[in-house]
Amino acid sequence: MKKITAFLILLLSQPVIADEWAPTDKYLAGAFVSLVVVDIAQSVEAAEQHYDDLNPLIGDDPSKTRVVTYLVGATALTLFAADKLPEYRRFILTSGIMVEVFCINHNYKVGIRLNF
């Protein structure tokens, strides 16, 4: 598990700029990552309460480690694809935002809330 986490940190920290990102693209990426952070926090809370996850790749009654590893990896792959495919960048990021809004809303409806 530590090796996977280290790999993801290295992957995310590497300069992967294929071309210059427009300000709108940067805002979309920031919104996407912000929503992922909320989703991770909700998903960890759900794992602690032994909720089943809708995502079949995460499975029923997942561990916190499995949830975080999957979501960080999926986020890294999404950002990597957005960087390497600039002609589809806004579509990729907007799609990611829509998926995250759906997940956060679903988590909220089943009782997973964050208290700040």
C-alpha positions in Angstrom: 0.0 0.0 0.0 2.8 2.4 0.8 4.4 1.7 -2.6 1.1 2.6 -4.3 0.7 5.8 -2.3 4.3 6.8 -3.0 3.8 6.1 -6.7 0.7 8.3 -6.9 2.4 11.1 -5.0 5.3 11.0 -7.5 3.0 10.8 -10.4 1.0 13.8 -9.3 4.1 15.8 -8.4 5.8 15.4 -11.8 5.5 18.2 -14.4 3.1 16.8 -17.0 2.3 19.9 -18.9 1.8 19.0 -22.5 0.9 22.5 -23.4 -0.2 25.6 -21.7 -3.5 25.3 -19.8 -5.9 28.2 -20.3 -7.2 29.9 -17.2 -10.6 28.2 -17.7 -9.0 24.8 -17.8 -7.1 25.5 -14.6 -10.4 26.6 -12.9 -12.1 23.4 -14.1 -9.2 21.3 -12.8 -9.3 23.1 -9.5 -13.0 22.5 -9.2 -12.6 18.9 -10.1 -9.9 18.3 -7.5 -11.8 20.2 -4.8 -14.9 18.0 -5.4 -12.7 14.8 -5.3 -11.4 15.9 -1.9 -15.0 16.2 -0.7 -15.8 12.8 -2.2 -12.8 11.2 -0.6 -13.8 12.6 2.8 -17.4 11.4 2.4 -16.2 8.0 1.1 -13.8 7.5 4.1 -16.7 8.3 6.4 -18.9 5.8 4.5 -16.2 3.2 4.8 -16.0 3.8 8.6 -19.8 3.2 8.8 -19.6 0.1 6.5 -21.7 1.6 3.7 -21.6 -0.2 0.4 -20.1 1.9 -2.4 -21.9 2.3 -5.7 -18.7 1.9 -7.6 -18.2 -1.7 -8.5 -14.4 -1.3 -8.6 -14.4 -0.3 -5.0 -16.8 -3.1 -3.9 -19.0 -3.7 -0.9 -17.8 -2.6 2.5 -14.4 -1.2 1.3 -11.5 -0.3 3.6 -10.5 3.4 3.9 -7.2 2.5 2.2 -9.0 1.0 -0.8 -11.3 4.0 -1.2 -8.5 6.6 -1.0 -6.2 4.7 -3.3 -8.9 4.3 -5.9 -10.0 7.9 -5.8 -6.5 9.3 -5.9 -5.5 7.0 -8.7 -8.7 7.9 -10.7 -8.0 11.6 -10.1 -4.4 11.3 -11.3 -5.5 9.4 -14.4 -8.2 12.0 -15.2 -5.8 14.9 -14.9 -3.1 13.0 -16.9 -5.7 12.4 -19.7 -6.8 16.0 -19.6 -3.2 17.1 -19.9 -2.2 14.8 -22.7 -5.4 15.3 -24.7 -5.8 19.1 -24.8 -8.5 19.0 -27.5 -10.7 17.1 -25.0 -9.5 18.7 -21.8 -12.6 20.7 -21.0 -14.8 17.7 -21.8 -12.8 15.4 -19.6 -12.7 17.9 -16.7 -16.4 18.8 -17.0 -17.3 15.2 -17.1 -15.2 14.6 -14.0 -17.0 17.4 -12.2 -20.4 16.0 -13.2 -19.5 12.6 -11.9 -18.2 14.0 -8.6 -21.3 16.2 -8.1 -23.4 13.1 -8.6 -21.4 11.1 -6.1 -21.3 13.8 -3.5 -25.1 14.4 -3.8 -25.8 10.6 -3.6 -23.6 10.4 -0.5 -25.4 13.3 1.1 -28.8 11.7 0.4 -27.8 8.5 2.1 -26.7 10.3 5.1 -23.0 10.9 4.6 -22.3 14.4 5.6 -19.2 16.4 6.5 -19.1 18.6 9.5 -16.6 21.4 9.4 
